């Protein structure tokens, strides 16, 4: 289309100031005529395209739209221009370096002094980081990011039925309702009836297709007043992709809409646009070091607005806290003198209340080719809420991380499918896996099937009844060991109170369980041993005091046998009824009868089982008692040799033990076997599962034992 008449009118008085402010803005700014040709673009616009200024004016922006966004953006752009009103586009564009960047652009109509429409003026913000964060962060991170990055705007979250679930103070101010009131209402209930049908359709489409949208509508305040808002809306999803709510960032645009008809020149349009975005601008004549400030810059610093709206560098520096002042001064004067742009974050102390606030400032020097002196243009934002939120988040994360990483207990989280989402170092050390080898894996990878079913049953119980469950599980480590963990777990809930995962604290009770099992075995063994001991005592008593025995002789025999049994038990008790030394058992049994040189012992120190030890001790005691009474030890010079050895035969080991008496009186075989002989030949043989024989040779008694090596012998 060929434009004639007022459409070709030059920018109004103030064009130079418009260009200065636009070129210093960290966002792309452009001006188009009715024929859709650009008559002005700022530095940020040119730098994004990576072309010359002239090429930027003629550049076809449609060629750099992301293919997935092209159709939508073109349709929205055509519709927006046709409406002759302000419209917003949001999509991905390819920057000069090839990177795809998300831009949010707002275009509003330009009118000449006569009120005739002559084109549009637009501003585009790079929102890539916010978009990427929106896709990557979880529910809580989304909410926190919104509070941090949108502190100058209203913030509201609704569920899929439209009920408010979260609002910030600014949204309450804009909507004209208290937080308590909003928590009982839906967004539909406060939307103007004339806007409701369009709003609901966009809302339902967003939930259904996941399409974000931006629109302007009216809210009905509690007092009946009307407020115009600009809402940027996106669906919030869980990690599994399921939507659970909608997030809206709200700007109060009532003033803008009311004043649109009164705008007469592009400079005023840009000023209102920058102030609505929270930007305070200032210019500086580098010759006088004074310049014009936007009205809200005085407000930002807590200074009284001057009639001429002029301020100095020192007015600004005086408000900066002492610790940050020199850094700001250095950066500013390097920009003034060398033309180096700066971006600063620093603290100020307001001039009216003395309150400390955080600001972010951008500054650039404007150099002219026609010999005019250079000028400076800067923009500032209040970022206090963002800084405070970041500090709270850091403190919270530090506290949590310290507890999480330094805890001796095992701490882990999972989703509702029991896939592990986080573990502390104690879990990694206990299982022998790195964090990367654990995250994303199911509990089933570290539990036997029956244990995984138990864990699943506990999860079902919490999902049904809530609360905390406590139980023990056997856990497999990397090297195959089995650990017993006491597990205390509860559900994690999202902002809407719905279960979204599991949090568990575990403690290793393996040693305690092992000790408990061992104690139970000891008690069982003790009960068994007491019964056996009583049976042995009963047998000894019956044989010692049989009919016709001399009472005193029987009494001494009974006491000796009990003493041998007692010594064997003492040794077993010292060894906790585990494996005992064969050398020690034999030594203790012959100790009451031993004198210098009367016994010689030769053999390896085998470890034998408790039952075998008792039978062997009684047998040695009987042999020694008989030797003292009738055998080699009954006269001077007599002695006894006790030899034993392990005999290896293929894969089997056998015990060979010989008791041989030497130097005693001649031996006459007895007419009948006494209790001691029978106990040795029958009891010990049965205990060893081998053969035991006593030979009454003329030169001395010989006892020969040949049996498989008892189980547990070493």
C-alpha positions in Angstrom: 0.0 0.0 0.0 1.3 3.5 -0.8 0.9 6.0 2.0 0.1 9.6 1.4 -0.6 12.7 3.5 -0.1 12.7 7.2 1.2 9.1 7.2 4.5 10.5 5.9 4.7 13.2 8.5 8.1 13.3 10.4 8.4 12.4 14.0 7.1 15.3 16.2 9.1 17.7 18.2 11.1 15.6 20.6 12.3 13.1 18.0 15.9 13.5 19.2 15.0 12.7 22.8 12.9 9.7 21.5 15.9 8.3 19.6 18.2 8.8 22.6 15.9 7.0 25.0 15.1 4.3 22.4 18.7 3.6 21.6 19.7 3.2 25.2 16.9 0.8 26.0 18.0 -2.8 26.4 14.9 -3.9 24.3 14.1 -3.7 20.6 12.0 -0.6 19.7 10.6 0.2 16.2 8.2 2.5 14.5 6.1 1.5 11.4 4.0 3.5 8.9 0.6 2.5 7.6 2.4 0.7 4.6 4.1 -1.5 7.3 7.5 -0.1 6.4 9.7 0.8 9.4 10.7 4.4 9.8 12.8 3.9 12.8 14.5 1.0 14.7 16.8 1.3 17.8 20.2 -0.1 18.4 19.0 -3.3 20.1 16.8 -4.0 17.1 19.8 -3.7 14.7 22.1 -5.7 17.0 19.5 -8.6 17.1 19.4 -8.8 13.3 23.1 -8.2 12.8 22.7 -6.0 9.8 23.1 -2.3 9.0 20.6 0.3 10.1 19.3 0.7 6.5 19.0 -3.1 6.1 17.2 -3.3 9.4 14.5 -0.8 8.2 13.8 -3.0 5.2 14.3 -6.4 6.9 11.4 -8.9 6.5 11.0 -10.2 10.1 8.9 -13.1 8.9 12.0 -14.8 7.6 13.4 -15.3 11.1 10.3 -16.7 12.8 10.5 -20.2 14.1 8.6 -22.6 11.8 6.4 -23.8 14.6 5.4 -20.2 15.5 5.2 -18.7 12.0 1.5 -19.3 11.2 0.2 -18.2 14.6 2.4 -15.0 14.8 1.4 -13.9 11.3 -2.3 -14.4 12.0 -2.1 -12.6 15.3 -0.1 -9.7 13.7 -2.6 -9.2 10.9 -5.5 -9.3 13.4 -3.7 -6.9 15.8 -3.0 -4.4 13.0 -6.6 -4.6 11.8 -7.9 -3.9 15.3 -6.1 -0.5 15.3 -5.4 -1.2 19.0 -2.6 -2.4 21.1 -1.6 -6.0 20.5 1.0 -8.4 21.8 2.9 -11.2 20.0 5.1 -13.9 21.6 7.2 -16.4 19.8 10.7 -17.5 18.8 13.0 -15.6 16.4 16.4 -16.4 15.1 19.1 -13.9 16.3 22.0 -12.9 14.1 24.3 -15.5 15.7 21.8 -18.3 14.8 20.4 -18.7 18.3 16.6 -19.0 18.7 15.3 -16.4 21.2 11.8 -15.9 22.7 10.5 -12.4 22.2 7.4 -10.7 23.6 6.5 -7.7 21.5 3.8 -5.1 22.2 2.6 -2.8 19.4 0.4 0.1 19.9 -1.1 2.6 17.4 0.5 6.0 16.7 -1.6 9.0 16.0 -0.7 12.5 14.7 -1.8 15.7 16.3 -5.2 15.5 14.6 -5.8 12.1 16.2 -5.4 10.2 12.9 -3.9 6.7 12.9 -0.4 6.9 11.2 1.1 3.5 12.1 2.4 1.6 15.1 5.2 1.8 17.7 6.5 -1.5 19.1 8.7 -2.8 21.9 10.1 -6.4 22.1 11.4 -8.0 25.3 13.8 -11.0 25.2 12.0 -13.5 27.4 14.1 -16.6 26.5 15.3 -17.3 30.0 11.8 -17.0 31.5 10.4 -19.4 28.8 13.1 -22.0 29.3 12.7 -21.8 33.1 9.0 -22.2 32.6 9.5 -25.4 30.7 12.2 -26.8 33.0 11.3 -25.9 36.5 8.8 -27.8 38.7 5.7 -26.5 40.2 7.3 -24.8 43.2 10.2 -23.5 41.1 7.6 -22.1 38.6 5.9 -20.2 41.4 9.1 -18.9 42.9 10.4 -17.9 39.4 7.2 -16.0 38.8 7.5 -14.1 42.1 11.1 -13.3 41.5 10.8 -12.2 37.8 7.4 -10.6 38.0 7.5 -8.7 41.2 6.2 -5.5 39.5 3.2 -7.3 38.1 0.2 -9.2 39.5 0.7 -12.9 39.9 -2.2 -15.4 40.0 -2.5 -19.2 39.7 -5.8 -21.0 39.2 -6.7 -24.7 39.0 -8.3 -26.3 35.9 -11.7 -25.3 37.2 -10.7 -21.6 37.4 -10.5 -21.4 41.2 -7.7 -19.2 42.5 -5.0 -21.2 44.3 -2.3 -18.5 44.7 -2.1 -14.7 44.3 0.4 -12.1 45.3 -0.2 -8.7 46.9 0.0 -6.8 43.6 -2.7 -9.0 42.0 -5.0 -8.3 44.9 -4.3 -4.5 44.5 -5.1 -4.7 40.8 -8.2 -6.9 41.0 -9.6 -5.0 44.0 -10.2 -8.1 46.2 -8.5 -9.4 49.3 -6.5 -12.6 49.1 -9.0 -14.4 51.4 -11.9 -13.4 49.1 -10.1 -14.5 45.9 -9.2 -17.9 47.4 -13.0 -18.5 47.5 -13.7 -17.4 44.0 -13.0 -18.3 40.4 -11.3 -16.1 37.8 -14.6 -16.3 35.8 -16.5 -14.7 38.7 -14.5 -11.5 38.6 -14.2 -11.2 34.8 -16.4 -8.7 33.1 -19.4 -10.5 31.4 -18.6 -8.9 28.0 -15.1 -10.5 28.2 -16.0 -13.8 29.7 -16.9 -15.9 26.7 -13.7 -15.0 24.8 -11.6 -15.6 28.0 -13.2 -19.0 28.7 -12.5 -20.2 25.2 -8.9 -19.2 25.4 -8.5 -20.8 28.8 -10.1 -24.1 27.7 -7.9 -24.2 24.6 -4.8 -23.5 26.6 -5.6 -26.4 29.0 -6.5 -28.7 26.1 -3.6 -27.9 23.7 -1.1 -26.3 26.0 -1.1 -23.1 24.0 -0.1 -20.0 26.0 -1.9 -16.8 25.3 -1.9 -13.1 26.2 -5.0 -10.9 26.2 -6.5 -7.9 27.7 -9.8 -7.9 29.6 -11.7 -6.2 32.4 -12.0 -7.3 36.1 -14.9 -6.2 38.2 -13.6 -5.0 41.6 -15.4 -5.6 44.9 -16.5 -2.0 45.0 -18.0 -2.3 41.5 -15.2 -0.5 39.7 -13.7 -1.7 36.5 -10.0 -2.4 35.9 -8.4 -3.2 32.6 -5.6 -5.8 32.8 -3.1 -7.4 30.4 -2.8 -11.1 31.2 0.0 -13.3 30.0 -1.2 -16.9 30.6 0.6 -20.2 30.5 -0.4 -23.8 31.6 1.6 -25.3 34.4 2.4 -29.0 34.1 3.8 -31.7 36.3 7.0 -33.5 35.2 4.8 -36.2 33.6 3.2 -33.6 31.3 -0.2 -33.5 33.0 -1.6 -29.9 33.4 -2.7 -29.0 36.9 -3.2 -25.3 36.8 -2.8 -22.0 34.9 -0.4 -19.2 35.7 -1.3 -15.6 34.8 1.0 -12.5 35.0 -1.2 -9.5 35.2 -0.4 -5.8 34.5 -2.9 -3.0 35.3 -3.3 -1.3 31.9 -6.3 0.8 32.9 -4.3 4.1 32.7 -2.9 3.1 29.4 -6.2 2.4 27.9 -7.8 5.5 29.3 -5.0 7.7 28.0 -4.6 6.1 24.6 -6.9 8.6 23.1 -4.9 11.5 24.6 -1.5 10.4 23.2 -0.2 12.9 20.7 3.4 12.1 20.0 5.7 9.1 20.0 7.9 10.4 22.8 5.0 10.3 25.2 4.0 6.8 24.0 7.6 5.5 24.7 7.7 7.2 28.1 4.4 5.6 29.1 5.6 2.2 27.8 8.9 2.4 29.7 7.2 3.5 32.9 4.6 0.7 32.7 7.5 -1.7 32.4 9.0 -0.3 35.6 11.8 1.6 33.8 13.0 5.0 35.0 15.1 6.9 32.4 17.5 9.8 32.6 19.6 11.8 30.2 22.9 13.6 30.8 24.6 16.5 29.1 28.2 15.5 29.5 29.3 19.1 29.3 27.2 20.2 32.3 26.8 16.8 33.9 23.0 17.5 34.3 20.0 16.3 32.4 16.4 15.5 32.3 15.0 12.7 34.5 11.7 10.8 34.0 9.3 11.6 36.8 9.4 8.1 38.1 13.2 8.3 38.5 12.6 10.8 41.3 10.1 8.4 42.9 12.5 5.5 42.5 15.2 7.3 44.5 12.8 8.8 47.0 13.4 12.4 45.9 11.0 15.2 45.5 10.1 15.8 41.9 11.5 19.0 40.6 9.5 21.3 38.3 12.1 21.1 35.6 12.6 17.3 36.0 16.3 17.8 35.9 18.9 16.0 38.0 22.7 15.5 38.3 25.1 12.6 38.5 25.8 13.5 42.2 22.1 13.4 43.0 22.2 9.8 41.9 25.5 8.8 43.5 24.5 10.4 46.8 21.6 7.9 47.1 23.9 4.8 46.5 25.1 3.1 49.7 28.7 3.7 50.5 29.8 0.1 49.9 28.5 0.2 46.3 29.1 3.9 45.4 32.7 3.6 44.1 31.8 0.7 41.8 28.9 2.7 40.4 31.0 5.8 40.0 33.8 4.0 38.2 31.4 2.3 35.7 29.5 5.5 35.1 32.5 7.7 34.4 34.1 5.0 32.2 30.9 5.2 30.1 31.0 9.0 30.1 34.6 9.3 29.2 35.3 6.1 27.1 31.8 5.2 25.8 31.8 1.8 27.5 28.1 0.8 28.3 27.4 -0.6 31.7 24.9 -2.7 33.5 25.0 -2.5 37.3 23.2 -4.0 40.3 23.6 -1.9 43.4 21.8 -0.7 46.6 20.4 2.8 47.3 19.0 4.4 50.4 15.8 6.3 49.5 15.9 10.0 50.2 12.4 10.1 51.8 12.2 7.0 54.1 15.9 5.9 54.3 14.8 2.4 53.1 17.4 0.3 51.4 16.4 -0.8 47.9 18.2 -2.7 45.1 18.3 -1.2 41.6 19.5 -2.4 38.2 20.8 0.3 35.8 21.9 0.3 32.2 23.7 3.2 30.6 25.1 4.2 27.2 26.9 7.1 25.7 25.4 8.5 22.4 28.0 9.8 20.0 26.9 12.0 17.0 28.6 12.0 13.5 27.7 15.7 12.9 30.0 17.1 15.5 27.3 17.6 18.2 28.6 16.8 21.7 28.0 13.3 23.1 25.1 12.6 25.4 24.3 9.9 27.9 21.1 8.0 28.4 20.4 5.5 31.2 17.5 3.3 32.5 17.0 1.9 36.0 14.7 -0.8 37.5 13.8 -1.6 41.1 14.9 -5.3 41.7 14.5 -5.4 45.5 11.9 -8.1 45.6 13.9 -10.3 43.2 17.0 -9.9 45.3 15.2 -10.6 48.5 13.6 -13.7 47.0 16.9 -14.9 45.7 18.5 -14.4 49.1 15.6 -16.3 50.8 15.9 -19.1 48.2 19.7 -19.3 48.7 19.3 -19.5 52.5 16.6 -22.1 52.2 18.6 -24.2 49.8 21.8 -23.9 51.9 19.9 -25.1 55.0 18.3 -27.9 53.2 21.5 -28.9 51.4 23.5 -28.9 54.6 20.9 -31.2 56.3 20.5 -33.3 53.2 24.2 -33.9 52.6 25.6 -34.1 56.1 22.9 -36.3 57.6 24.0 -39.7 58.8 20.6 -41.2 58.1 19.7 -42.1 54.5 17.4 -39.5 52.9 15.8 -40.0 49.5 12.8 -39.0 47.5 10.9 -40.6 44.6 7.9 -40.1 42.4 4.7 -42.0 42.8 6.0 -44.8 40.5 8.8 -45.3 43.1 11.5 -44.0 40.8 14.2 -42.3 42.8 14.5 -38.5 42.3 17.1 -37.6 44.9 19.5 -39.2 47.4 21.9 -37.9 50.0 25.6 -38.9 50.1 24.9 -41.4 52.9 22.7 -43.4 50.6 25.4 -43.5 47.9 28.0 -44.6 50.4 25.8 -47.4 51.9 24.7 -48.8 48.5 28.0 -48.3 46.8 26.6 -46.5 43.8 27.1 -43.0 42.5 24.3 -40.5 42.4 24.0 -40.9 38.6 23.6 -44.6 39.0 20.8 -44.3 41.5 18.6 -41.4 40.1 15.8 -42.5 37.9 16.0 -46.1 39.0 13.1 -47.9 40.6 13.2 -49.2 44.2 12.8 -52.6 42.6 16.4 -52.4 41.4 17.7 -52.5 45.0 15.1 -54.7 46.6 14.1 -58.4 46.3 10.6 -58.9 44.9 9.0 -59.6 48.2 10.6 -56.5 49.7 9.5 -54.3 46.8 5.9 -55.6 47.2 6.1 -54.6 50.9 7.3 -51.1 49.9 4.5 -50.8 47.4 1.9 -51.9 50.0 3.2 -49.1 52.3 2.8 -46.6 49.5 -0.8 -47.7 48.8 -1.5 -47.3 52.6 -0.3 -43.7 52.5 -2.2 -42.9 49.4 -5.4 -44.3 51.0 -5.0 -43.1 54.6 -2.2 -40.6 54.5 0.2 -40.2 57.4 3.6 -41.8 57.8 4.5 -45.5 57.6 7.4 -47.2 59.4 8.7 -50.6 58.5 12.0 -52.5 57.8 13.3 -53.6 54.4 16.2 -55.7 53.2 18.2 -53.7 50.7 20.8 -55.0 48.2 24.2 -53.2 47.9 26.4 -53.1 44.8 28.7 -55.8 46.2 25.8 -58.1 47.0 25.5 -57.5 50.7 22.1 -57.4 52.3 21.4 -54.5 54.6 18.3 -54.1 56.9 16.9 -50.5 56.8 14.2 -49.1 59.1 12.2 -46.8 56.7 10.0 -43.9 57.8 8.2 -42.3 54.8 5.5 -39.9 54.0 3.9 -38.4 50.8 5.0 -35.2 49.2 2.2 -32.9 48.1 2.0 -30.3 45.4 0.6 -26.8 45.9 -3.0 -28.1 45.4 -2.5 -30.7 48.2 -2.3 -33.7 45.8 0.3 -36.4 46.3 3.2 -36.0 43.9 6.0 -38.1 45.4 7.5 -39.8 48.4 10.0 -38.7 51.0 11.8 -41.3 53.1 14.3 -41.3 56.0 16.0 -44.6 56.5 18.3 -45.9 59.2 20.6 -49.0 59.0 19.6 -51.5 61.7 21.6 -54.4 60.1 23.8 -54.9 63.2 20.9 -54.6 65.6 18.9 -57.2 63.6 22.0 -59.5 63.4 22.6 -59.1 67.2 18.9 -59.8 67.8 19.1 -62.9 65.7 22.3 -64.0 67.3 20.8 -63.5 70.8 17.8 -65.6 69.9 20.1 -68.3 68.6 22.2 -68.2 71.8 19.0 -68.4 73.9 17.8 -71.4 71.9 21.3 -73.0 72.1 21.4 -72.3 75.9 18.1 -74.0 76.3 19.3 -77.0 74.3 22.6 -77.1 76.2 20.9 -77.0 79.6 18.7 -80.0 78.6 21.7 -81.9 77.3 23.8 -81.0 80.3 21.1 -82.2 82.7 20.9 -85.4 80.7 24.7 -85.9 80.9 24.6 -85.2 84.7 21.8 -87.6 85.0 23.8 -90.3 83.2 26.9 -89.6 85.2 24.9 -89.8 88.4 23.3 -93.1 87.4 26.6 -94.7 86.5 28.6 -93.2 89.5 26.0 -94.3 92.1 24.9 -97.6 90.7 23.9 -100.3 93.1 26.7 -102.0 95.0 29.2 -99.0 94.5 31.3 -97.8 97.4 29.6 -94.4 98.3 32.9 -92.5 98.9 34.5 -93.8 95.7 31.3 -93.1 93.7 31.2 -89.6 95.2 34.8 -88.8 94.2 34.1 -90.2 90.7 30.9 -88.2 90.4 32.7 -85.0 91.5 35.6 -85.5 89.2 33.3 -86.1 86.2 31.3 -83.0 87.1 34.5 -81.0 87.4 35.5 -82.1 83.9 32.1 -81.2 82.6 32.3 -77.8 84.4 35.8 -77.0 82.9 34.5 -77.8 79.4 31.5 -75.6 80.0 33.7 -72.8 81.3 35.8 -72.8 78.1 32.7 -72.9 75.9 31.2 -70.0 77.8 34.4 -67.9 77.3 34.1 -68.7 73.6 30.4 -67.8 73.5 29.6 -71.4 72.6 31.4 -71.1 69.4 34.3 -73.1 68.0 36.9 -74.0 70.8 40.5 -75.1 70.9 41.1 -78.8 70.9 44.4 -78.3 72.7 42.7 -76.3 75.4 39.9 -78.9 75.9 42.5 -81.7 76.4 44.7 -79.5 78.6 41.9 -78.5 80.9 40.7 -82.2 81.2 44.1 -83.5 82.3 45.1 -80.5 84.5 43.9 -82.0 87.8 46.1 -85.1 87.3 49.1 -83.5 85.6 52.6 -83.3 87.2 56.0 -82.5 85.6 56.5 -84.7 82.6 53.6 -87.1 83.1 51.7 -86.0 80.0 53.0 -85.1 76.5 50.6 -83.6 74.0 51.3 -83.4 70.3 49.0 -82.2 67.5 47.6 -79.2 65.6 45.3 -76.8 67.5 42.1 -77.7 65.8 38.9 -75.8 66.4 36.0 -78.1 67.3 32.3 -77.7 67.8 30.8 -77.3 71.3 29.0 -80.7 71.5 32.2 -82.5 70.4 34.2 -80.5 73.0 32.0 -81.7 75.9 32.2 -85.4 74.9 36.0 -85.2 74.3 36.5 -83.5 77.7 34.6 -86.2 79.5 36.4 -89.0 77.6 39.9 -87.5 78.4 38.9 -87.1 82.1 37.8 -90.8 82.3 41.1 -92.0 80.7 43.1 -89.7 83.0 41.3 -90.9 86.1 41.7 -94.6 85.2 45.4 -93.9 84.5 45.9 -92.4 87.9 44.1 -95.2 89.7 45.2 -98.3 87.8 47.4 -97.3 84.9 50.6 -95.5 83.9 50.1 -92.6 86.3 49.7 -94.9 89.4 53.5 -95.3 89.8 56.5 -93.0 89.5 58.0 -92.7 86.0 54.8 -93.5 84.2 53.5 -91.1 81.7 50.8 -90.7 79.0 51.3 -89.6 75.3 48.3 -87.9 73.6 48.8 -87.5 69.9 46.4 -86.3 67.3 46.5 -85.1 63.7 44.4 -84.1 60.7 44.6 -86.8 57.9 43.8 -85.5 54.5 42.4 -88.0 52.0 41.3 -86.5 48.7 38.7 -83.9 49.6 38.0 -85.4 53.0 39.7 -84.7 56.3 39.8 -87.2 59.2 40.8 -86.9 62.8 43.3 -89.4 64.2 43.8 -89.4 68.0 45.8 -91.8 70.1 46.0 -92.0 74.0 48.9 -94.3 75.0 50.0 -95.1 78.5 53.7 -95.9 79.1 55.6 -97.1 82.2 52.7 -98.3 84.2 52.0 -101.7 85.8 51.1 -104.6 83.6 47.6 -104.4 82.3 45.1 -107.2 82.7 42.0 -106.8 80.5 38.8 -106.3 82.6 36.1 -109.0 82.6 33.5 -106.3 81.9 33.3 -102.8 80.5 32.7 -100.1 83.1 30.8 -96.8 82.7 33.9 -94.8 81.7 34.9 -97.3 79.0 31.4 -97.5 77.6 31.0 -93.7 77.6 34.3 -93.3 75.6 33.7 -96.1 73.1 30.0 -95.4 72.5 29.3 -91.8 73.4 32.5 -90.2 71.9 32.2 -92.5 68.8 28.6 -91.4 68.3 29.5 -87.8 68.8 32.3 -88.0 66.2 30.5 -90.3 63.8 33.5 -92.5 63.8 35.2 -95.3 65.7 36.7 -95.3 69.2 38.4 -98.3 70.7 40.2 -98.9 74.0 42.9 -101.7 74.0 44.1 -103.1 77.3 47.6 -104.0 76.1 50.0 -105.5 78.7 52.4 -102.5 78.4 49.6 -100.0 78.9 46.1 -98.9 77.9 45.8 -97.4 74.3 42.7 -95.5 73.1 42.5 -95.0 69.3 40.0 -92.5 67.7 39.5 -92.5 64.0 36.6 -90.3 62.7 35.7 -87.7 60.1 37.0 -84.3 61.1 34.1 -82.7 63.0 32.2 -80.0 61.1 33.7 -76.6 61.8 37.2 -77.9 62.7 40.0 -75.9 61.3 
